[in-house]
């Protein structure tokens, strides 16, 4: 249905997505999951407000400032006897843009309705509440269903799995292209700028950008860019996002040849990563995967408590990490789950975005142009020596 009065009429835009027939290919699947959730809780309405839940449902950018943990729209899902209906609630600033770009084609896909408020008015007044309404954030009088909605989005649909593979491939290619522009005299800020440029040119939002130079790699796990030059070695870390899906990547460049000790240290860290990946399978308890990976530090010549110095990763998909996984994490990995592990030690770090499938863990952040090393039958990124 058309939006309410006050919203500009839709016009054809060169940035609109209606021409992509696969844009809403799995919307029916997602609505069916939401319908099952509502009926399981004896609800007839769900209100989605969490950015991760909205991006899972819509495959769109739901933010304006990326620094805010709030979306520029809410979605009401009404489950009725005749079917499931969507209502998008937003303000008069965002409605024309959403219609033109991020949610182009949604009306045709599910006959969505629109509730549009003036920019100075809160959207809360347009949202339903009561004992038959579930919401993923606190909403007056409604039933909290945040954990249940999180469980839904933690298992990607086949369509989303294909999109994630593309996001990961493009993020890896962006990291390669940026790394090839660096030199020992490149500043951390310039390196981050090169990485952001390569991500944006591939249609990826750079939601995390870290750059570590030689002086900080052994001590700083989360090196924000600095004005100092990177020196003889640089680490690029990025999370790129498209369709709401996030790819995490770490790449290390050395401007001097690695000696035998350095090569051995990096290879041993990849073997630690292998322990995480080997334990990552459908039906595995997340905490058990972390325990297997952490135990591998000591087996491969690192301080057995090395894992205390940095979190090892965890569930990903629509966020870089939903939370740092630890031995007490009871979540069970399902078919289509996404994890991103990032073991680190002795100035080295490795990171990938991984899909959990019945046949095991499939790492996705790969680029044919980046040197690789075989670890346990998997192709893993080597250090690029320039």
N, C-alpha and C positions, 0 to 999 in steps of 0.2 A: 504494500500500500504506500501511497505517497506520504511524505512527511507532513507534519502539521504546518499551519500558517506560520510565516516568518522565516521559513527556510527557502533559500533561493532555488529556482528550478534547476534540475540537472541539465548540464550541457556536455557535449562530447569533449573529452579531454585526451590529449596525447598520452597521458599517464594512466588512463583508466585500464582496468584489468578485465573488462567484459569479454575481450577477444580470446581469453584463455579458457577453453572448455573444461579443463581439469581443475579450475580454481576451487570449485566447491564439490569436488568428486566424492569426498568422504563425509560431507555434512550430514547426510542421512544416517551414517554409522554413528557419528557422535551424538546426534539427537536421540537415536535409539538407546545409547548408553545413558544419557541423561534421563530419558523416560523411565528406564529400568530403575535408576537410582531413586527418582521421585516416588515411584510406586512402592519401592522397598521400604521407604520411610513414611508411607501413607500421606504423601504430599501431592498437591496439584500444581505447585509453582516453585521454580528455582530462580534465584537471583545470583548472577555471576558478577563479582566485582574485583576479584583478584586478577592482576595483570596476567599471571601465568595461565589461569583458567580461560581467560578471554582469548589469549593468543592461541591456546590449544583449540578452542572452538572455531575461531575466525581465521586463523592463519594470517593475521594482520598486525601491523604496528598499532598498538592501543595507547601509546604514550605520546606526549609532546616533549616535555623535558624528560630525559632518560634518568635523571637523578631522583625522580619522585617515585615512591612506591604506591602509585595510584594511577588508574587508567583515566582516559578522557571520555569513557562511556561505560555504561552498565548494560547487561543483557538480561531480560526477563524471559524465562522459558516456561510457557504454560502448557501443561500436559492435560489435554481434554479427551473426551470420548471420541471425538472426530479427528484427533491427531495432535501433533505438537507444534506450537506456534512460538515465534520469537518476536520480542519487542526490543529495539535498541533505544536506550535513553542517553541523550547527550545534550550539549548546549548548542546555541545558534552559531557559535564560532566554528565548532568542529563538524557539525552536520553536513554542510556542503562538501567539505573536503573528504569526509568519510564516504559519502555517496559517490563521489567522483573517483576515488582512488582506493583506499584501504578496503572498503566494503562494496566496491562496485560489483554488481551482479548478485548480491545477496538477496535483493527483493525478488528476483526471478527464480532464485534457487529454492526459496522457502516462503515467499510472500510475506516478508518481514514487515512489521509495523515500526513506526518511529514516534518517539515522544521527545520533543525538543523544547528545552527550557531557555529562557534568557540567560546570558552569560553571568549575570549577577545573582542568579537564583540557584540554590542547591538542587542537585538531582534527587536527593533523598525523598523529597515530597512526592515524587512520581513512582516510587518503588513500593510494591505491596508488602504487607507484613501480616503476621498472624501464625497460628499453629499449623496451618496448611502450607506455609511458605518456608522454604529452606534457603539459606544464604551462606556463602563461603566467607563472609566477614560479618562482624557484629552488626545486626540490624534489628531495630526495636521489635520485640515480640516474635521474631522468627526463629526457626529451628536451625542450629548450626550444623552445616554439612561440609565444612572445609576439608576435613580429612578424606571424606568419601569422594569429593571432587578431585582432590589431589591424586587419589588412587586411579581415577579414570584417566587422567592425562599422563600418568606415568607409564602407560602402555600405548605406544604410537600405533596409529592405524597403518596399514600397508602403504597408503598414499603418503603419509607423513614420513615414513621410513625412507621412501624414495627421495622426498624433498630434503631430508636431513643429509643423505649421502651427497647431494649436490652442494648443499651449504658447506659441508666438511671439505669436499674437494676444492671448492673455490676459496675457502679460508686457507687451506694449505698452499694453494697457488699464490695467494696474496702474500703469505709469509715468505715464500721463496723469492718472489719478485722484489720484495722489500729488502731481504737479506743481501741480494746481489747488488744493491746500491750502496751498501755500507763500506766503510773503511775505518781504520783505527782512529782517525780524526773526526769521525762523525759523533756529534753530541747525542746524548740520550733523547733529548727533545726532537732532534732532527730524525733520529731513527724511528721514534714513535709517529712522527708526521708521515714518514714514508710508508709505514705499515698502515696507518689510517687511510692514506690516499689509495693504496692498493685494495684495501677492503671496500671502500666506498665506490671505487670504480667497478667493482664486481657486484654492486647492489647489496652490500653487507653493512649493517650498522656496527661500528667498532665499540662494543659496550665494555670491553676491558682492553687496556693497552699498558703493558709493562715492558721496560727495557732495563736489562742489567749489564753493566760494563764489567771489565775484568776485575776491578777493585772491589766489587760488591757481590759477585756471584756466590762466593762461599759463605756469605753471612746473611744476605737478604733474600728471602724466598719470594717476597712480593716487591720487587724493585720498581717503584714509580720512576718515570723518566726524570733525569737530572740534566743540568746544563753542561756537565763534565763530558769529556770524550770517552768513548767506550773502551779504547785501548786495544789490547791484543785479542780480546775475546768479547763477544756480545751475545746476549740471550734476548730473543724476542718472544713475547707472550701476548696472545690476543684471544678474545672471544668475539666471533663474528655472528651476527644474527640476521636471519631473513625468514619470512613466513612465521615469525615467532620462535623459530628453532635456532638453537645455539650450538656452535662448534667451538671447541677449545683447542688451542695449538700452542706448543712451545718449540722453538727452533734455536739452535746454538751455532754460531759462526765463529771460527778461529782464524786469525790472520797470521798465525805462525803454526808450523807443523806440530801435531801432538806427539809427545814422547810416549814411550811404552807404558809408563805408569798412568798417564792421563787416559790413554786409549783403554787400558784395562779397567780403570775406574768407571768410565762411561759404559763399557760393556757389562760390567757387574751391575750397574744400576738398571740397565735394560733387563737383566735377569730377575731383578726384584720386580720390575713391572710385569714380567712374564707370570710371576706367581699371582699377582692380582688378576691378570687376564685369564689364566687357566682356571681360577676359582670362580670367575664370573660366568654363571650359567643360569638357565631358567630353573627356578625353584630354590636357588641358593639364598640363604639369609645374608643380608648385606653385611652385618657384623662379622660373619664367618669369613666373608671375602676379605674384609679388612684385616682380620687376624692372620689369614694365610699370607697376605702381602707383607704385613709388618714383620712376621717371623722370618721372611726371606732376607731382611737386611743383615742379620747376624750370619746367616748361612753363606752370604756372598761377600763376607769380609768387611762389612761396615759395622759401626757401633750398633749393637742390638737395639739401643734406644734412639737411634737416628730418627725414627718416625715421630718422636716427641717434638721435634723441632719444626714440623710443618704438617698440616692436615694432608691426607692422602687422596682427597677427592671425594666423590660420591655421586648421587643421582643428578643427572643433568636432563637436557631436553629443551625445556622452555626457560631455564635459568642456567647460568654458568655452573652453579652448584645449589641444590635445594638446601642442603645443610652438610657440614663436614661429617662424613660417615665415620663411625668408630665401632669398636668391638661390641658395644651395647645396642647397635642399630638393629632392630628386629624386622625391618621391612624385608619382604621376600621378593626377589626379582622375578618379574613375569616376562612372557614372550612379548618383545617390542619395547622393553625398558631401555633406558639410555643411562650410561654411567660415563664419568670422566675421571680417570685416575691420574695422579701426578706425583709419583715418588720423586724424591730429591735427596742428594747427598754429595758431599765433597765438591761443591761448586757445580754439580750437574743436575739437570732436571729433565724429565721426559713427560709428555702429556699427549693424550689423544681423547677423542670422543668415540665411544664404543656402543654398538647396538647389541643387545642381548637377544639371542635367537636360539631356537631348539638345538641347533648344531654347535652352539657355543658363542664366544665373544667375537664380534666382527669389528675391528678397528677401521675407522673411516677417514681420518685426516691424513691422506696420502697424496703425494705429488711425484710423478715420474721424474721430474727435474731435480728432485732432492736426493742426495746419496742415501743409500739404505744399507742395513745390515740384517742378516737373518738371525732371529732369536726364537728358537723353538718352533721353527716352521712359519713364523710370522715375519713379514717385512716391516722393520722398524726404522725410524729415522736415525741416521748417523749424524755426526758433527760435520758441518760443511767447512772444509779447510780451503781458504782462499789465499 
